Amino acid sequence: MKTKSAAASRHLERVAALGCLVCRNNGDGYTPAECHHTRLYGSAGKRSGHWLSIPLCSIHHRLGGIGVGFHSGRQTWEALNGDEALLLDQTLELLEAE
């Protein structure tokens, strides 16, 4: 397994510092986030690189049930919250605005 470069580590720190996009978009304010590695350009269900991550709180990322946590049911989650490409665009726009 490859180790993260210093630049990738800094990028992931900046992404997480944005707070959960789903909470933000729902008007719930800032919620601490962890990085979700999108599946946009990964192959056969594998995640993309660190540079294609979006910030999600633990509930919206992995702990919530179907429709709440991404890893509990991606299609339902995306129908409710937007797809990964849309949220990645939002993440990159917020990072640029810093």
C-alpha positions as CSV (number, residue, x, y, z in Angstrom):
1,M,0.0,0.0,0.0
2,K,1.3,3.4,-0.9
3,T,1.8,6.0,1.8
4,K,0.3,9.5,1.4
5,S,2.6,12.3,0.3
6,A,2.8,15.4,2.5
7,A,0.7,17.3,-0.1
8,A,-2.0,14.6,-0.1
9,S,-2.1,14.6,3.7
10,R,-2.5,18.4,3.7
11,H,-5.2,18.2,1.1
12,L,-7.2,15.7,3.1
13,E,-6.8,17.9,6.2
14,R,-8.2,20.8,4.3
15,V,-11.1,18.7,3.0
16,A,-12.0,17.4,6.5
17,A,-11.8,21.0,7.9
18,L,-14.7,22.0,5.6
19,G,-17.1,20.0,7.6
20,C,-19.8,17.6,6.3
21,L,-21.2,18.7,3.0
22,V,-24.5,16.9,3.6
23,C,-25.0,18.6,6.9
24,R,-24.0,22.0,5.3
25,N,-26.4,21.5,2.4
26,N,-29.2,20.5,4.8
27,G,-28.7,23.7,6.7
28,D,-27.4,21.9,9.8
29,G,-24.3,24.0,10.0
30,Y,-20.8,22.8,10.6
31,T,-20.3,19.1,11.6
32,P,-16.8,17.6,11.9
33,A,-16.0,15.5,8.9
34,E,-13.9,12.6,7.8
35,C,-12.8,12.1,4.2
36,H,-14.8,9.9,1.9
37,H,-12.8,8.8,-1.1
38,T,-15.1,8.9,-4.1
39,R,-15.5,6.0,-6.5
40,L,-15.5,8.3,-9.5
41,Y,-12.4,7.1,-11.3
42,G,-11.7,4.0,-9.3
43,S,-12.0,0.6,-11.0
44,A,-14.3,-2.3,-10.1
45,G,-15.6,-0.7,-6.9
46,K,-12.2,0.6,-5.8
47,R,-11.9,4.1,-4.4
48,S,-10.3,7.0,-6.2
49,G,-7.2,8.8,-4.9
50,H,-6.9,11.2,-2.0
51,W,-7.4,14.2,-4.3
52,L,-10.9,13.1,-5.1
53,S,-12.3,13.0,-1.6
54,I,-15.3,14.8,-0.1
55,P,-16.0,15.6,3.5
56,L,-18.7,13.7,5.3
57,C,-19.5,13.3,9.0
58,S,-19.3,9.8,10.3
59,I,-23.2,9.4,10.2
60,H,-23.4,10.5,6.5
61,H,-20.3,8.5,5.6
62,R,-20.4,5.1,7.3
63,L,-22.6,4.9,10.4
64,G,-26.0,5.9,9.2
65,G,-28.5,3.4,7.9
66,I,-29.9,3.2,4.4
67,G,-30.2,6.6,2.8
68,V,-28.3,8.2,5.7
69,G,-24.8,6.6,5.4
70,F,-23.2,6.5,2.0
71,H,-21.8,3.0,2.7
72,S,-25.2,1.7,3.8
73,G,-26.8,2.2,0.4
74,R,-25.1,4.4,-2.2
75,Q,-28.0,4.8,-4.7
76,T,-30.5,5.8,-2.0
77,W,-28.0,8.1,-0.4
78,E,-27.2,9.8,-3.7
79,A,-30.9,10.2,-4.6
80,L,-31.2,12.2,-1.3
81,N,-27.9,14.0,-1.1
82,G,-26.5,14.3,-4.7
83,D,-24.0,12.2,-6.5
84,E,-20.3,12.1,-5.7
85,A,-19.4,14.2,-8.8
86,L,-21.7,17.0,-7.7
87,L,-20.3,16.9,-4.1
88,L,-16.7,16.7,-5.3
89,D,-17.3,19.9,-7.4
90,Q,-18.7,21.6,-4.3
91,T,-15.7,20.5,-2.3
92,L,-13.2,21.8,-4.8
93,E,-15.1,25.2,-5.1
94,L,-15.0,25.6,-1.3
95,L,-11.3,24.8,-1.2
96,E,-10.6,27.4,-3.9
97,A,-12.6,30.0,-2.0
98,E,-10.4,29.6,1.1
